[in-house]
Amino acid sequence: MATPNYKEYDRMEKISVRKLNHANLHIQCESGTAQELREFFSFYVPGYRFMPAYKNRVWDGKIRLFDINSGELPAGLFYHLNKFSESRGYIIESEKTQYGMPHQNAVVNPQQLADHIQRLGLPFQLRPYQLHGVEEGLKRKRAILISPTGSGKSLIIYVLITYWLYLLTDGLKYPKGGRVLVIVPTTGLVEQMYGDFKSYGQNERGMHRIYSGKDKKFDAAICISTWQSIYKLPRDWFQQFGMVIGDECHGFKSKSLMNIMNKATEAAYRFGTTGTLDGTQTHELVLQGLFGPIHRVTSTKQLQDNDTLARLEIKRIILNYAEKIREEFGKRTYQDEIDYIVSHVGRNKFIRNLAVDQKGNTLVLFNYVEKHGKPLFDLIEQKVNEDRKVFFVSGETDTADREAIRGIVEKQKNAIIVASLGTFSTGINIKNLHNIIFASPSKSQIRVLQSIGRGLRKSEDGKATTLYDITDNLGWKARKNFALQHSGERLKIYEKEKFNHKTYKVDLK
């Protein structure tokens, strides 16, 4: 946009922006402009029509990210505020506060960063995309870093943390706003992140873990915690952190997690890391408000092409139920359909035989513990040879047992893990996995891609990973059942990610 002259400038609509803290901006403008901003940052929540508050007419189904009464806007949305202003020919006047300018970036000295990485004495070199992710993060101060499972997100996080601590404190003191908070969704991921940092060379005394009632007071520079363990803590507790990292940040749309980010007002550096987002505008803008703009570090396809991740072969298996069953099935509710599918004897025996026939370590993923996961486990365990190990993992399996199972499987060559999607789709990495079976219908982009990521770490034998995507055809003529529709959604994901896939049809007996 051309620079306006003085007279034009005086006539142009102006939006005054100042930084309240590192979490929020304050917007001052004419009432009409404020209404425009309110509308610009308002979005319908996916599926709002089915929510009780909407049905009871106490909510219109929208999330409003700009508070017209207080004038507050999440600081991570400054980029979108700029886009709003440019599209309307408005002028943004930024006011400097003790927290700096809203758009202020950091200067990153490449040589200084390179020297720091060398001092760390890492057991391996950073890959170019990892180094680029670190540089972009430090420069922006806030960002959502998208990098698929197996790309080494924990190493990116570690270098971000240690470099910032080095610049701030030279590793000696941790003043107010000088510690780092790493938030993860599960206790298993607390231990996994702690173990990763330790393997990179981090002193144990420099880290503190919080979960399951562990002490909230600590002297270490780095705190790794589940969000459930800290979200009720007072605002003062969060003032000690100058950097906050939300791992698996696609889950930060809940009110509790958003409150955590808003309490950490001294955290100038804010990073969300994830393998994928769900693709909805509402979700992405909520997360950008908390962490900042999206930066894609690398993609699964790029990592496969450069031989960092295992090759993936997807076999879509469509189970055709008997014609009479499909005709009589009718238009049932989603839950009725799921109950029928997961209890179908022939279907479960097919999955059992498929799992048992595979060579290499095999992960069978299910949604429902009691009515599907446990029956599948029993069927598989009864069928396998005595020398073949079969494990069951669900939310009921404690962290220590999950880690023990993971360690055992990584040493095995022919084990079977029957695991819940909620447990194994996020964060649990197995280095020696050859096959994945989707035993339950799912259309969630996040769950699908995260689950696929479990099997993309290169195994010792260098074999490709095979994904068996099972779907159920209970449709009749033009009517498609829910599972068939969800399969279509997963197919869109595979094509978008450029995964190799083939479709097979099997008549279910």
Buried (B, 14 or more C-beta within 10 A) or exposed (E): EEEEEEEEEEEEBBBBBBBBBBBBBBBBBEEEBBEBBBEBBBBBBBEBEEEEEBEEEEEEBBBEBBBBEEBBBBBBBBBBBBEBBEEEEBBBEBEEBEBBBBBEEEEBEEEEBEEBBEEBEBEEEBBEBBBBBBBBBBEBBBBBBBBBBBBBBBBBBBBBBBBBBBBBBEEEEBEEBBBBBBBBBBBBBBBBBBEBBEEBEBEEEBBBBBBEEEEEEBEBBBBBBBBBBBBEBEEEBBBBBBBBBBBBBBBBBEEEBBBBBBBBBBBBBBBBBBBBBBEBEBBBBBBBBBBBBBBBBBBBBBBBEEEBBBBBBBBBBBBBBEEEBBEEBEEBEEEEBBBBBBEBEEBBBBBBEBBBEBEBBBBBBBBBBEEBBBBBBBBBBEBBEEEBBBBBBBEEBEBEEBBEBBEEBBEBEBBBBBBBBBBBBBBBBBBBBBBBBBBBBBBBBBBBBBBBBBBBBBBEEEBBBBBBBBBBBBBBEEEBBBBBBBBEBBBEBBEEBEBEBEEEEEEBE
